[in-house]
Amino acid sequence: VSAQVRNDAGVWGEMLPRANGALERFPPSSWPAGQFVRNELDINLNPQTPAGEYAVVVGAVDASAGHVLEQVDCGVVQVTD
């Protein structure tokens, strides 16, 4: 899984790995069809991030190649001074 906070200027925050997270304990290959799994993420925001609106984007990562396969917009966050 990949999670980012970003705008047109670039990426301002990235997901921090969490040991023993939901996807490690319950890998998607073991999910029955139609089952939902909640996975909480921590995003480390750059302390130099200027005030403004930023998109929150989550994506699936190809574990063997290490690149993001597909990303989904999950809303907007407002960063203030």
N, CA, C and O atoms as a DFTB+ gen file, in Angstrom:
324 C
 N C O
     1  1       0.845      -1.187       0.000
     2  2       0.000       0.000       0.000
     3  2       0.882       1.240       0.000
     4  3       1.925       1.278       0.653
     5  1       0.452       2.238      -0.733
     6  2       1.115       3.533      -0.770
     7  2       0.083       4.579      -0.382
     8  3      -1.070       4.499      -0.806
     9  1       0.484       5.559       0.417
    10  2      -0.400       6.676       0.764
    11  2       0.423       7.950       0.736
    12  3       1.537       7.999       1.258
    13  1      -0.139       8.976       0.121
    14  2       0.578      10.242      -0.012
    15  2      -0.363      11.419       0.221
    16  3      -1.574      11.326       0.020
    17  1       0.231      12.525       0.651
    18  2      -0.430      13.828       0.688
    19  2       0.318      14.663      -0.337
    20  3       1.537      14.814      -0.246
    21  1      -0.413      15.214      -1.329
    22  2       0.283      15.908      -2.408
    23  2      -0.580      16.998      -3.033
    24  3      -1.794      17.058      -2.838
    25  1       0.100      17.857      -3.793
    26  2      -0.569      18.873      -4.601
    27  2       0.188      18.992      -5.918
    28  3       1.036      18.156      -6.228
    29  1      -0.118      20.028      -6.691
    30  2       0.540      20.186      -7.993
    31  2       2.051      20.380      -7.875
    32  3       2.787      20.096      -8.820
    33  1       2.516      20.861      -6.722
    34  2       3.952      21.089      -6.515
    35  2       4.707      19.810      -6.163
    36  3       5.936      19.787      -6.222
    37  1       3.990      18.745      -5.798
    38  2       4.662      17.491      -5.475
    39  2       4.082      16.785      -4.269
    40  3       2.988      17.104      -3.803
    41  1       4.838      15.819      -3.773
    42  2       4.434      15.004      -2.621
    43  2       4.961      15.656      -1.353
    44  3       6.151      15.960      -1.259
    45  1       4.081      15.876      -0.372
    46  2       4.448      16.534       0.886
    47  2       4.391      15.581       2.069
    48  3       4.857      15.918       3.157
    49  1       3.829      14.405       1.873
    50  2       3.764      13.421       2.948
    51  2       3.687      12.024       2.375
    52  3       3.096      11.806       1.317
    53  1       4.293      11.069       3.085
    54  2       4.311       9.662       2.665
    55  2       3.911       8.776       3.836
    56  3       4.098       9.134       4.999
    57  1       3.358       7.618       3.507
    58  2       2.965       6.651       4.524
    59  2       4.181       6.140       5.290
    60  3       5.224       5.847       4.705
    61  1       4.029       6.040       6.600
    62  2       5.051       5.419       7.438
    63  2       4.691       3.949       7.615
    64  3       3.551       3.635       7.959
    65  1       5.632       3.046       7.390
    66  2       5.333       1.621       7.594
    67  2       4.956       1.351       9.049
    68  3       5.537       1.926       9.969
    69  1       3.991       0.483       9.240
    70  2       3.550       0.098      10.581
    71  2       3.738      -1.412      10.710
    72  3       3.091      -2.187      10.005
    73  1       4.621      -1.821      11.606
    74  2       4.886      -3.253      11.802
    75  2       3.615      -3.976      12.231
    76  3       2.837      -3.466      13.038
    77  1       3.417      -5.167      11.682
    78  2       2.293      -6.026      12.036
    79  2       0.951      -5.360      11.736
    80  3      -0.008      -5.517      12.492
    81  1       0.886      -4.616      10.628
    82  2      -0.357      -3.966      10.226
    83  2      -1.370      -4.969       9.692
    84  3      -1.083      -6.159       9.559
    85  1      -2.558      -4.460       9.391
    86  2      -3.658      -5.323       8.939
    87  2      -3.290      -6.120       7.692
    88  3      -3.646      -7.293       7.586
    89  1      -2.588      -5.504       6.751
    90  2      -2.267      -6.210       5.512
    91  2      -1.201      -7.282       5.697
    92  3      -1.131      -8.223       4.907
    93  1      -0.373      -7.152       6.724
    94  2       0.594      -8.209       7.030
    95  2      -0.102      -9.372       7.742
    96  3       0.207     -10.536       7.487
    97  1      -1.035      -9.054       8.626
    98  2      -1.748     -10.103       9.363
    99  2      -2.812     -10.781       8.515
   100  3      -3.067     -11.976       8.663
   101  1      -3.432     -10.012       7.625
   102  2      -4.497     -10.534       6.771
   103  2      -4.222     -10.133       5.320
   104  3      -4.858      -9.213       4.808
   105  1      -3.279     -10.813       4.648
   106  2      -2.942     -10.427       3.274
   107  2      -4.158     -10.557       2.351
   108  3      -4.982     -11.455       2.525
   109  1      -4.265      -9.656       1.372
   110  2      -5.420      -9.683       0.470
   111  2      -5.670     -11.043      -0.178
   112  3      -6.817     -11.381      -0.469
   113  1      -4.626     -11.821      -0.405
   114  2      -4.813     -13.142      -1.020
   115  2      -5.625     -14.082      -0.135
   116  3      -6.129     -15.097      -0.616
   117  1      -5.761     -13.760       1.157
   118  2      -6.527     -14.622       2.067
   119  2      -7.954     -14.128       2.297
   120  3      -8.711     -14.781       3.015
   121  1      -8.342     -13.006       1.715
   122  2      -9.673     -12.445       1.950
   123  2     -10.741     -13.193       1.159
   124  3     -10.570     -13.451      -0.033
   125  1     -11.842     -13.540       1.822
   126  2     -12.990     -14.060       1.071
   127  2     -13.590     -12.921       0.236
   128  3     -13.480     -11.751       0.601
   129  1     -14.217     -13.270      -0.871
   130  2     -14.850     -12.254      -1.722
   131  2     -15.854     -11.439      -0.914
   132  3     -16.642     -11.990      -0.146
   133  1     -15.814     -10.116      -1.097
   134  2     -16.768      -9.233      -0.432
   135  2     -16.400      -8.818       0.974
   136  3     -17.136      -8.043       1.585
   137  1     -15.287      -9.300       1.518
   138  2     -14.884      -8.953       2.884
   139  2     -14.166      -7.605       2.885
   140  3     -13.378      -7.307       1.988
   141  1     -14.453      -6.795       3.910
   142  2     -13.772      -5.519       4.086
   143  2     -12.733      -5.649       5.191
   144  3     -12.981      -6.292       6.211
   145  1     -11.572      -5.040       4.987
   146  2     -10.522      -5.017       6.000
   147  2     -10.134      -3.561       6.218
   148  3      -9.808      -2.840       5.274
   149  1     -10.174      -3.141       7.480
   150  2      -9.788      -1.768       7.814
   151  2      -8.278      -1.733       8.025
   152  3      -7.719      -2.561       8.744
   153  1      -7.630      -0.764       7.390
   154  2      -6.187      -0.615       7.518
   155  2      -5.889       0.850       7.823
   156  3      -6.028       1.707       6.951
   157  1      -5.486       1.135       9.044
   158  2      -5.161       2.507       9.424
   159  2      -3.728       2.821       9.022
   160  3      -2.831       1.992       9.176
   161  1      -3.523       4.033       8.502
   162  2      -2.212       4.443       8.005
   163  2      -1.739       5.694       8.721
   164  3      -2.544       6.541       9.110
   165  1      -0.441       5.805       8.891
   166  2       0.182       7.024       9.401
   167  2       0.923       7.672       8.241
   168  3       1.671       7.008       7.524
   169  1       0.710       8.982       8.058
   170  2       1.410       9.715       7.009
   171  2       2.299      10.761       7.662
   172  3       1.835      11.586       8.448
   173  1       3.578      10.717       7.326
   174  2       4.550      11.676       7.838
   175  2       4.546      12.894       6.921
   176  3       4.974      12.815       5.770
   177  1       4.057      14.023       7.441
   178  2       3.968      15.251       6.660
   179  2       5.249      16.064       6.820
   180  3       5.720      16.272       7.938
   181  1       5.810      16.520       5.713
   182  2       7.011      17.349       5.733
   183  2       6.746      18.607       6.565
   184  3       5.763      19.302       6.308
   185  1       7.588      18.920       7.548
   186  2       7.358      20.110       8.376
   187  2       7.441      21.419       7.586
   188  3       7.018      22.459       8.090
   189  1       7.971      21.393       6.374
   190  2       8.046      22.585       5.528
   191  2       6.834      22.727       4.598
   192  3       6.825      23.588       3.718
   193  1       5.819      21.888       4.789
   194  2       4.628      21.945       3.942
   195  2       3.923      23.288       4.100
   196  3       3.548      23.653       5.214
   197  1       3.734      24.033       3.006
   198  2       3.032      25.310       3.112
   199  2       1.538      25.111       3.377
   200  3       0.977      24.069       3.042
   201  1       0.903      26.113       3.978
   202  2      -0.537      26.062       4.205
   203  2      -1.249      25.903       2.863
   204  3      -0.812      26.445       1.848
   205  1      -2.343      25.158       2.874
   206  2      -3.126      24.966       1.654
   207  2      -3.864      23.650       1.667
   208  3      -3.848      22.920       2.659
   209  1      -4.515      23.352       0.549
   210  2      -5.247      22.096       0.388
   211  2      -4.368      21.073      -0.317
   212  3      -3.621      21.395      -1.241
   213  1      -4.480      19.829       0.147
   214  2      -3.678      18.736      -0.393
   215  2      -4.552      17.508      -0.597
   216  3      -5.411      17.198       0.228
   217  1      -4.324      16.819      -1.696
   218  2      -5.031      15.575      -1.968
   219  2      -4.419      14.448      -1.147
   220  3      -3.205      14.401      -0.947
   221  1      -5.273      13.540      -0.674
   222  2      -4.827      12.308      -0.025
   223  2      -5.057      11.196      -1.045
   224  3      -6.179      10.987      -1.505
   225  1      -3.984      10.484      -1.394
   226  2      -4.035       9.471      -2.442
   227  2      -3.508       8.155      -1.885
   228  3      -2.456       8.113      -1.248
   229  1      -4.257       7.079      -2.134
   230  2      -3.862       5.747      -1.682
   231  2      -3.744       4.856      -2.912
   232  3      -4.543       4.961      -3.843
   233  1      -2.741       3.977      -2.910
   234  2      -2.549       3.102      -4.059
   235  2      -2.089       1.718      -3.671
   236  3      -1.568       1.491      -2.579
   237  1      -2.296       0.793      -4.600
   238  2      -1.801      -0.572      -4.442
   239  2      -0.381      -0.628      -5.003
   240  3      -0.079       0.004      -6.015
   241  1       0.485      -1.391      -4.336
   242  2       1.883      -1.504      -4.750
   243  2       2.175      -2.935      -5.183
   244  3       1.779      -3.884      -4.506
   245  1       2.857      -3.092      -6.298
   246  2       3.335      -4.396      -6.747
   247  2       4.531      -4.758      -5.877
   248  3       5.607      -4.179      -6.025
   249  1       4.349      -5.709      -4.975
   250  2       5.395      -6.061      -4.010
   251  2       6.662      -6.570      -4.697
   252  3       7.763      -6.331      -4.202
   253  1       6.527      -7.262      -5.820
   254  2       7.710      -7.818      -6.475
   255  2       8.522      -6.747      -7.206
   256  3       9.748      -6.840      -7.268
   257  1       7.854      -5.734      -7.759
   258  2       8.556      -4.692      -8.512
   259  2       8.734      -3.411      -7.706
   260  3       9.601      -2.594      -8.018
   261  1       7.914      -3.232      -6.671
   262  2       8.038      -2.061      -5.812
   263  2       7.445      -0.780      -6.366
   264  3       7.729       0.301      -5.851
   265  1       6.621      -0.878      -7.412
   266  2       6.017       0.345      -7.941
   267  2       4.500       0.349      -7.721
   268  3       3.878      -0.701      -7.560
   269  1       3.924       1.549      -7.719
   270  2       2.492       1.710      -7.473
   271  2       1.725       1.319      -8.734
   272  3       2.035       1.776      -9.834
   273  1       0.712       0.460      -8.551
   274  2      -0.080      -0.024      -9.681
   275  2      -1.230       0.911     -10.024
   276  3      -1.433       1.249     -11.190
   277  1      -1.970       1.322      -9.024
   278  2      -3.148       2.158      -9.233
   279  2      -3.348       3.020      -8.002
   280  3      -3.107       2.569      -6.882
   281  1      -3.786       4.258      -8.197
   282  2      -4.018       5.159      -7.072
   283  2      -5.455       5.667      -7.095
   284  3      -6.062       5.815      -8.155
   285  1      -5.989       5.934      -5.892
   286  2      -7.354       6.414      -5.730
   287  2      -7.315       7.665      -4.870
   288  3      -6.670       7.681      -3.822
   289  1      -8.006       8.721      -5.310
   290  2      -8.135       9.925      -4.487
   291  2      -9.073       9.626      -3.333
   292  3     -10.158       9.080      -3.529
   293  1      -8.650       9.987      -2.127
   294  2      -9.435       9.704      -0.919
   295  2      -9.908      10.973      -0.218
   296  3     -10.348      10.914       0.930
   297  1      -9.824      12.093      -0.874
   298  2     -10.284      13.333      -0.272
   299  2      -9.191      14.374      -0.220
   300  3      -8.130      14.235      -0.829
   301  1      -9.486      15.425       0.532
   302  2      -8.597      16.579       0.627
   303  2      -8.387      16.918       2.093
   304  3      -9.313      16.821       2.898
   305  1      -7.169      17.316       2.441
   306  2      -6.879      17.818       3.787
   307  2      -6.423      19.265       3.670
   308  3      -5.836      19.669       2.666
   309  1      -6.701      20.030       4.708
   310  2      -6.300      21.430       4.772
   311  2      -5.149      21.549       5.755
   312  3      -5.288      21.167       6.917
   313  1      -4.018      22.071       5.312
   314  2      -2.874      22.330       6.184
   315  2      -2.893      23.817       6.519
   316  3      -2.985      24.663       5.629
   317  1      -2.806      24.127       7.819
   318  2      -2.813      25.523       8.253
   319  2      -1.476      25.877       8.889
   320  3      -0.698      24.996       9.257
   321  1      -1.219      27.166       9.014
   322  2       0.019      27.635       9.657
   323  2       0.009      27.324      11.137
   324  3       0.967      27.644      11.841
